[in-house]
Amino acid sequence: MPRHTPPLILPGAHSAARLEAPRAAAWLASWQAFVKVVEAGSMAGAARLLDCSRAQVSKQVAELEAAFGTRLLERSTRRIALTPAGQVFHQHALAALESVAAAELAVGNLGDEPAGLLRVSATLTFGRLYVAPLLPRLAAEYPRLSCELILTDQLVDLADEQIDLALRMTRSPPEDAVVRPLVTLERRICAAPAYLRAHGTPQGVAELAAHQTLSFLLTDGNRWRLTGPDGQAHTVPVTSRVRTNSTDGLLDLALAGHGLAILPTYLIAPHVAAGRLCPVLPGYRPHTPFGDHVYACYTPSRVRVPKVRVLLDALAAQFEPVPPWER
């Protein structure tokens, strides 16, 4: 690649489309969206790669074409193809995005001391329990470092939200990010002692149908999927008359004795130890759409950035060799 990429003037473009350098994060995001459309072969495929909506990708490409005054893509019901102008732009866009990533990395690697703003995203409950306590310690250890923690159960776009590191519970980690498994998760069926005294303790999966169950909104509230001690899979019909989109809310309902719930061991361990919750059918392992791992996800430009490295080290130390809820 030449040392200096010449200014880009697309064939047939207006003079306003002369781009000597990206001038805004939104503009860069549009370039990235275009490159992902070419890579995936469709708007929908690009949206999956970028963890955003198809409409957002389509809007970004349309804005590029309006700015350049020419079509970059030929669209049909079967496929998307580059126009001659699109071929020229694609080549320059790849080079520009590569240069931006290199610049971010070079600036982030100035010196070995973590510095600047560290933006972290995590799920509400896991982040509250196991990420939030780490950040004040890091800030105290590194005076030039400040931290922001975004707690949400929604997927965030690492680039658009300028997230340095995201912790995600998922079966399918993002393909366009660097992904590091942090800890394995387990879930258990549990209930409050008062509920079990009133309704009895199930002795087999067939008895679950006779109980009140509490379910997470994003799961199938009418079926629980379990693997038994012998490795056999079971799909069990259940009745979930109360459902919530909050893991903490599900815990509160279980503690109050309103039914059986499937909850992660990282959340229920102290309640089981204190006798506030009791495991039910402990030999059976529940399955959920959220996967069995927590992953640390970050963009390639942040691989060697000191502030990301120290957070990864702190997280690894917290969960290895065994996570704190199993000690």
C-alpha positions as CSV (number, residue, x, y, z in Angstrom):
1,M,0.0,0.0,0.0
2,P,1.5,3.4,-0.8
3,R,2.7,5.5,2.0
4,H,0.2,8.3,1.3
5,T,-3.2,7.5,-0.1
6,P,-4.2,10.2,-2.6
7,P,-7.4,12.2,-2.1
8,L,-10.4,10.2,-3.4
9,I,-12.6,11.5,-6.2
10,L,-15.1,9.1,-7.4
11,P,-16.1,8.9,-11.1
12,G,-19.0,11.2,-11.7
13,A,-19.0,12.5,-8.1
14,H,-19.7,16.1,-7.1
15,S,-16.7,18.1,-5.9
16,A,-18.2,17.9,-2.4
17,A,-17.4,14.2,-2.4
18,R,-13.6,14.9,-2.3
19,L,-12.6,13.2,0.9
20,E,-9.1,13.8,2.2
21,A,-9.7,12.2,5.6
22,P,-12.7,11.0,7.7
23,R,-14.0,13.9,9.7
24,A,-16.4,12.4,12.1
25,A,-17.1,9.1,13.8
26,A,-20.5,8.8,12.1
27,W,-18.8,9.2,8.7
28,L,-16.3,6.4,9.6
29,A,-19.2,4.2,10.7
30,S,-20.8,4.7,7.2
31,W,-17.5,3.6,5.6
32,Q,-17.4,0.5,7.8
33,A,-21.0,-0.3,7.0
34,F,-20.3,-0.2,3.3
35,V,-17.3,-2.5,3.7
36,K,-19.4,-4.9,5.7
37,V,-22.1,-5.0,3.1
38,V,-19.5,-5.9,0.5
39,E,-18.0,-8.5,2.8
40,A,-21.4,-10.1,3.7
41,G,-23.0,-9.7,0.3
42,S,-26.2,-8.2,1.7
43,M,-27.5,-5.4,4.0
44,A,-29.0,-8.0,6.4
45,G,-25.6,-9.8,6.6
46,A,-23.8,-6.6,7.3
47,A,-26.3,-5.7,10.0
48,R,-25.6,-9.0,11.7
49,L,-21.8,-8.4,11.6
50,L,-22.3,-4.9,13.0
51,D,-24.9,-5.9,15.6
52,C,-27.3,-3.2,14.3
53,S,-30.5,-3.0,12.2
54,R,-30.7,-3.5,8.5
55,A,-32.4,-0.1,8.2
56,Q,-29.3,1.6,9.8
57,V,-26.9,-0.1,7.3
58,S,-29.2,0.9,4.4
59,K,-29.3,4.5,5.6
60,Q,-25.6,4.7,6.0
61,V,-25.0,3.4,2.4
62,A,-27.6,5.8,1.0
63,E,-25.9,8.7,2.8
64,L,-22.6,7.8,1.2
65,E,-24.2,7.6,-2.3
66,A,-25.9,10.9,-1.8
67,A,-22.6,12.5,-0.7
68,F,-20.7,11.1,-3.6
69,G,-23.5,11.8,-6.1
70,T,-23.3,8.3,-7.6
71,R,-24.4,4.8,-6.9
72,L,-21.9,2.6,-5.2
73,L,-24.0,-0.6,-5.2
74,E,-26.3,-2.3,-7.7
75,R,-29.2,-3.9,-5.7
76,S,-31.4,-6.7,-6.8
77,T,-33.6,-9.2,-5.0
78,R,-30.8,-11.9,-5.3
79,R,-27.6,-10.0,-4.7
80,I,-25.7,-6.8,-4.2
81,A,-22.9,-5.9,-6.7
82,L,-20.3,-3.1,-6.7
83,T,-20.6,-0.4,-9.4
84,P,-17.4,0.9,-11.0
85,A,-17.5,3.8,-8.5
86,G,-18.2,1.3,-5.7
87,Q,-15.1,-0.7,-6.6
88,V,-12.9,2.4,-6.4
89,F,-14.5,3.5,-3.1
90,H,-14.2,0.0,-1.6
91,Q,-10.5,-0.1,-2.2
92,H,-10.0,3.3,-0.5
93,A,-12.4,2.5,2.3
94,L,-10.5,-0.6,3.3
95,A,-7.2,1.3,3.3
96,A,-8.7,4.2,5.3
97,L,-10.3,1.9,8.0
98,E,-7.0,0.1,8.3
99,S,-5.2,3.4,8.8
100,V,-7.7,4.5,11.4
101,A,-7.3,1.2,13.4
102,A,-3.5,1.6,13.2
103,A,-3.7,5.2,14.5
104,E,-5.9,4.2,17.4
105,L,-3.5,1.4,18.3
106,A,-0.5,3.6,18.1
107,V,-2.0,6.4,20.2
108,G,-3.3,3.9,22.8
109,N,0.1,2.3,23.1
110,L,1.9,5.5,24.0
111,G,3.6,4.5,27.2
112,D,2.8,1.5,29.3
113,E,0.7,3.2,32.0
114,P,-3.1,2.9,31.5
115,A,-4.6,6.3,30.9
116,G,-7.6,8.0,29.6
117,L,-11.3,7.0,29.7
118,L,-12.0,3.2,29.9
119,R,-15.6,2.5,28.7
120,V,-16.9,-0.9,29.7
121,S,-20.2,-2.5,28.9
122,A,-21.7,-5.5,30.8
123,T,-25.1,-7.1,31.5
124,L,-27.0,-5.5,34.4
125,T,-26.7,-8.2,37.1
126,F,-23.3,-9.7,36.2
127,G,-21.8,-6.2,35.7
128,R,-23.2,-5.0,39.0
129,L,-21.8,-7.9,40.9
130,Y,-18.4,-8.6,39.3
131,V,-17.4,-5.6,37.1
132,A,-18.4,-2.6,39.1
133,P,-16.3,-3.5,42.2
134,L,-13.2,-3.8,40.0
135,L,-13.3,-0.3,38.4
136,P,-12.7,1.8,41.5
137,R,-9.6,-0.4,42.3
138,L,-8.2,0.2,38.8
139,A,-8.8,3.9,39.1
140,A,-7.1,4.0,42.4
141,E,-4.1,2.0,41.1
142,Y,-3.7,4.1,37.9
143,P,-4.2,7.8,38.6
144,R,-4.4,8.8,34.9
145,L,-7.3,6.3,34.3
146,S,-11.0,7.0,34.6
147,C,-13.8,4.5,34.0
148,E,-17.3,4.4,32.8
149,L,-19.5,1.3,33.2
150,I,-22.6,0.9,30.9
151,L,-24.9,-1.7,32.4
152,T,-27.5,-3.0,29.9
153,D,-28.9,-6.3,28.8
154,Q,-29.1,-5.0,25.2
155,L,-26.2,-5.5,22.7
156,V,-24.1,-2.4,22.2
157,D,-22.1,-1.6,19.1
158,L,-18.5,-1.5,20.2
159,A,-17.4,1.1,17.6
160,D,-20.5,3.3,17.6
161,E,-20.6,3.5,21.4
162,Q,-16.8,3.7,21.8
163,I,-16.8,0.7,24.1
164,D,-13.3,-0.4,25.0
165,L,-14.4,-3.8,26.3
166,A,-17.8,-5.5,26.5
167,L,-18.8,-8.5,28.6
168,R,-21.3,-10.6,26.8
169,M,-23.3,-13.8,27.7
170,T,-24.0,-15.4,24.3
171,R,-23.9,-18.5,22.3
172,S,-22.5,-16.6,19.3
173,P,-19.8,-14.1,20.1
174,P,-19.3,-11.3,17.5
175,E,-17.2,-12.4,14.5
176,D,-15.7,-9.0,13.9
177,A,-14.3,-8.6,17.4
178,V,-11.5,-10.1,19.5
179,V,-13.2,-12.5,21.8
180,R,-11.8,-14.0,25.0
181,P,-13.7,-16.5,27.2
182,L,-13.7,-15.4,30.8
183,V,-15.7,-17.8,32.8
184,T,-18.1,-20.7,32.4
185,L,-21.7,-20.2,33.7
186,E,-24.0,-22.7,35.3
187,R,-27.7,-22.4,36.0
188,R,-29.9,-24.3,38.5
189,I,-33.5,-24.8,39.3
190,C,-34.2,-23.3,42.7
191,A,-37.1,-22.2,45.0
192,A,-37.6,-20.7,48.4
193,P,-38.1,-23.1,51.4
194,A,-41.5,-21.6,52.0
195,Y,-42.7,-22.5,48.5
196,L,-41.3,-26.0,48.8
197,R,-43.0,-26.5,52.2
198,A,-46.3,-25.4,50.7
199,H,-46.2,-27.2,47.3
200,G,-43.7,-30.0,47.8
201,T,-40.2,-30.6,46.2
202,P,-40.3,-32.2,42.8
203,Q,-38.5,-35.5,42.7
204,G,-38.4,-35.9,38.9
205,V,-38.9,-33.7,35.8
206,A,-42.4,-35.0,35.2
207,E,-43.5,-33.3,38.4
208,L,-42.4,-29.8,37.2
209,A,-45.6,-29.4,35.3
210,A,-47.6,-29.3,38.5
211,H,-45.7,-26.4,39.9
212,Q,-45.7,-22.6,39.4
213,T,-42.6,-21.6,37.6
214,L,-41.0,-18.2,37.0
215,S,-39.4,-17.4,33.7
216,F,-37.3,-14.9,31.9
217,L,-39.1,-13.0,29.1
218,L,-36.7,-13.9,26.4
219,T,-37.1,-17.6,26.9
220,D,-39.9,-20.0,26.2
221,G,-42.0,-19.7,29.3
222,N,-44.0,-22.8,28.6
223,R,-41.0,-25.2,28.2
224,W,-37.9,-25.9,30.2
225,R,-35.0,-27.7,28.5
226,L,-32.8,-29.8,30.8
227,T,-30.0,-32.3,30.6
228,G,-30.3,-35.1,33.1
229,P,-27.5,-36.8,35.1
230,D,-27.4,-39.5,32.4
231,G,-26.9,-37.0,29.6
232,Q,-30.4,-37.4,28.3
233,A,-32.2,-34.2,27.1
234,H,-35.6,-33.4,28.4
235,T,-38.1,-30.8,27.2
236,V,-40.5,-30.2,30.0
237,P,-43.9,-28.4,29.8
238,V,-44.2,-25.9,32.6
239,T,-46.7,-23.1,33.6
240,S,-45.1,-19.7,34.0
241,R,-47.8,-17.2,34.9
242,V,-45.2,-14.6,36.0
243,R,-42.4,-13.6,33.7
244,T,-39.8,-10.7,33.8
245,N,-37.0,-9.3,31.7
246,S,-34.8,-8.8,34.8
247,T,-32.5,-11.5,36.3
248,D,-32.6,-9.6,39.6
249,G,-36.4,-9.5,39.4
250,L,-36.6,-13.2,38.8
251,L,-34.4,-13.7,41.9
252,D,-36.7,-11.5,44.0
253,L,-39.7,-13.4,42.9
254,A,-38.1,-16.8,43.8
255,L,-36.9,-15.5,47.2
256,A,-40.5,-14.3,47.9
257,G,-41.7,-17.9,47.4
258,H,-43.7,-17.4,44.2
259,G,-42.4,-20.5,42.4
260,L,-39.5,-22.4,40.8
261,A,-37.0,-20.4,38.8
262,I,-33.9,-21.1,36.7
263,L,-31.1,-18.8,37.9
264,P,-27.4,-18.5,37.4
265,T,-25.2,-19.9,40.2
266,Y,-23.2,-16.7,40.3
267,L,-26.3,-15.0,41.6
268,I,-27.9,-17.6,43.8
269,A,-24.8,-19.0,45.5
270,P,-25.0,-16.8,48.7
271,H,-28.7,-17.3,49.0
272,V,-28.3,-21.1,48.8
273,A,-25.5,-21.0,51.4
274,A,-27.7,-18.9,53.7
275,G,-30.7,-21.2,53.3
276,R,-32.9,-18.6,51.5
277,L,-33.1,-20.7,48.4
278,C,-33.0,-24.5,47.9
279,P,-31.7,-26.3,44.8
280,V,-34.4,-28.4,43.0
281,L,-33.4,-31.4,40.9
282,P,-29.7,-30.6,41.3
283,G,-28.6,-33.3,38.9
284,Y,-30.4,-31.6,36.0
285,R,-28.7,-28.8,34.0
286,P,-31.0,-26.2,32.5
287,H,-30.4,-24.7,29.0
288,T,-31.2,-21.1,28.0
289,P,-30.6,-19.0,24.9
290,F,-27.9,-17.1,26.6
291,G,-25.1,-19.7,26.4
292,D,-22.8,-21.0,29.0
293,H,-19.9,-18.5,28.9
294,V,-19.1,-14.9,29.6
295,Y,-16.9,-13.4,26.9
296,A,-14.7,-10.3,26.9
297,C,-15.2,-8.7,23.5
298,Y,-13.2,-5.8,22.1
299,T,-12.2,-4.4,18.7
300,P,-8.8,-5.4,17.1
301,S,-7.5,-1.8,17.6
302,R,-7.6,-2.3,21.4
303,V,-5.6,-5.5,21.5
304,R,-2.5,-3.9,23.1
305,V,-4.0,-0.8,24.7
306,P,-2.8,-0.7,28.3
307,K,-6.1,0.3,29.9
308,V,-7.9,-2.7,28.2
309,R,-5.0,-5.1,29.2
310,V,-5.2,-4.2,32.9
311,L,-8.9,-4.7,33.0
312,L,-8.6,-8.1,31.3
313,D,-5.9,-9.1,33.8
314,A,-8.1,-8.0,36.7
315,L,-11.1,-9.9,35.3
316,A,-9.0,-13.1,34.7
317,A,-7.6,-12.9,38.3
318,Q,-11.1,-12.6,39.7
319,F,-12.4,-15.7,37.8
320,E,-9.4,-18.0,37.9
321,P,-8.7,-20.7,38.8
322,V,-12.4,-20.9,40.0
323,P,-14.9,-18.1,40.1
324,P,-15.7,-16.5,43.4
325,W,-19.2,-18.0,43.8
326,E,-17.7,-21.5,43.7
327,R,-15.1,-20.9,46.4
